Amino acid sequence: MKTITLDIKTNAHTEMLDITDKIQQAVNKSGVKEGLCVAFVPHTTAAITINENADPDVVRDFTMEIDKIVPWEDGYHHMEGNSAAHLKSSMIGFSEQIIIEDGRLQLGTWQGIYFCEYDGPRQRKLKLKIIEG
């Protein structure tokens, strides 16, 4: 049981990248048929979430609303100027756990796994731990 690191290239300041296929490929490569996949974002201005991946308007609505809840500029004191990115990342979260059955991630019909960028564009990492059991 080793840690797999995926490279994620983001292209915008704020974006949600569907990484479901990348994670499924890692599960396939691991050979694990039954178990758990833990996905962890080791960055303080990025996050990971599971949401609908059938209608791209869900991502548009999600990013639009989180920008309203946590605006980029709002009198923050953090000297790097990216406090909003830190707040959004903490709100969304840095990890997800997905059950593996028959070698497949057990996501719902409309679910996908998203890497959420809040301070891009950047070159990012995603850590995966695929646990057999």
C-alpha positions in Angstrom: 0.0 0.0 0.0 1.9 3.0 -1.3 1.0 6.6 -1.9 0.4 7.6 -5.5 1.0 11.2 -6.5 -0.9 12.6 -9.4 0.2 15.9 -11.1 -2.7 18.3 -11.7 -2.2 21.3 -13.9 -4.8 24.1 -13.4 -5.5 26.7 -16.0 -7.5 29.4 -14.2 -7.7 31.3 -11.0 -10.8 29.5 -9.9 -11.7 26.2 -11.5 -13.1 22.7 -10.9 -11.4 19.9 -12.8 -13.1 16.6 -13.1 -10.4 14.1 -12.1 -12.6 11.0 -11.8 -10.9 9.2 -14.7 -7.4 10.0 -13.4 -8.3 8.5 -10.0 -10.0 5.5 -11.6 -6.8 4.9 -13.7 -4.7 4.9 -10.6 -7.1 2.3 -9.0 -6.9 0.2 -12.1 -3.1 0.3 -12.0 -3.0 -0.6 -8.3 -4.9 -3.9 -9.0 -7.0 -3.3 -5.9 -10.5 -4.9 -6.5 -12.1 -4.3 -3.1 -11.1 -1.5 -0.7 -10.9 2.3 -0.3 -9.3 5.1 -2.2 -8.4 8.2 -0.1 -7.6 11.3 -2.1 -5.8 14.1 -0.3 -4.9 17.6 -1.5 -1.6 18.8 0.1 -2.2 22.5 -0.7 -3.8 25.2 1.4 -5.5 27.0 -1.6 -7.0 24.0 -3.4 -9.5 21.4 -2.4 -11.3 18.2 -3.5 -15.0 17.4 -3.6 -17.6 15.0 -5.1 -20.5 16.5 -7.1 -22.5 16.1 -10.2 -20.5 15.7 -13.4 -23.3 15.3 -16.0 -24.3 19.0 -16.4 -21.4 21.5 -16.6 -23.8 24.2 -15.3 -23.4 22.6 -11.8 -19.7 23.6 -11.8 -20.5 27.0 -13.2 -23.1 27.6 -10.5 -20.8 26.2 -7.8 -17.9 28.5 -8.6 -20.2 31.5 -9.0 -21.8 31.0 -5.6 -18.6 30.2 -3.7 -17.2 33.5 -5.1 -20.2 35.3 -3.7 -19.8 33.7 -0.3 -16.1 34.3 -0.1 -15.2 37.2 -2.4 -11.5 37.5 -3.5 -11.2 41.0 -2.0 -12.9 41.7 1.3 -10.4 43.5 3.6 -8.4 40.4 4.5 -5.2 40.8 6.4 -3.1 37.9 5.1 -0.2 39.5 3.3 0.0 37.1 0.4 -3.4 38.4 -0.8 -5.0 35.0 -1.2 -7.1 34.7 2.0 -10.2 33.9 0.0 -8.4 30.8 -1.5 -7.5 29.6 2.0 -11.1 30.1 3.2 -12.7 28.3 0.2 -10.3 25.4 0.5 -11.0 24.8 4.1 -14.8 25.1 3.5 -14.7 22.5 0.7 -12.1 20.2 2.3 -8.8 18.6 1.5 -9.8 14.9 1.3 -12.4 12.4 0.0 -12.8 8.7 0.6 -14.3 6.5 -2.1 -15.2 2.8 -1.8 -13.8 0.5 -4.4 -15.8 -2.6 -5.4 -14.9 -4.9 -8.3 -12.0 -2.5 -9.1 -14.4 0.5 -9.7 -14.9 3.6 -7.7 -18.4 3.4 -6.2 -19.7 6.8 -7.2 -23.3 7.6 -7.9 -24.7 7.8 -11.4 -24.2 11.5 -11.6 -21.1 11.9 -9.4 -17.6 12.9 -10.3 -14.5 13.8 -8.3 -13.4 17.4 -8.7 -10.0 19.1 -7.9 -10.9 22.6 -6.9 -8.4 25.4 -7.7 -8.8 28.7 -5.8 -5.4 30.4 -6.4 -4.3 29.3 -9.9 -3.2 28.7 -12.4 -0.7 26.3 -10.8 1.0 23.0 -11.0 -0.6 20.9 -8.2 -0.3 17.5 -6.6 -3.0 15.0 -5.5 -2.0 12.2 -3.1 -3.9 8.9 -3.4 -3.8 6.0 -0.9 -5.5 2.9 -2.3 -6.2 0.5 0.5 -7.1 -3.1 -0.1 -9.6 -4.7 2.2 
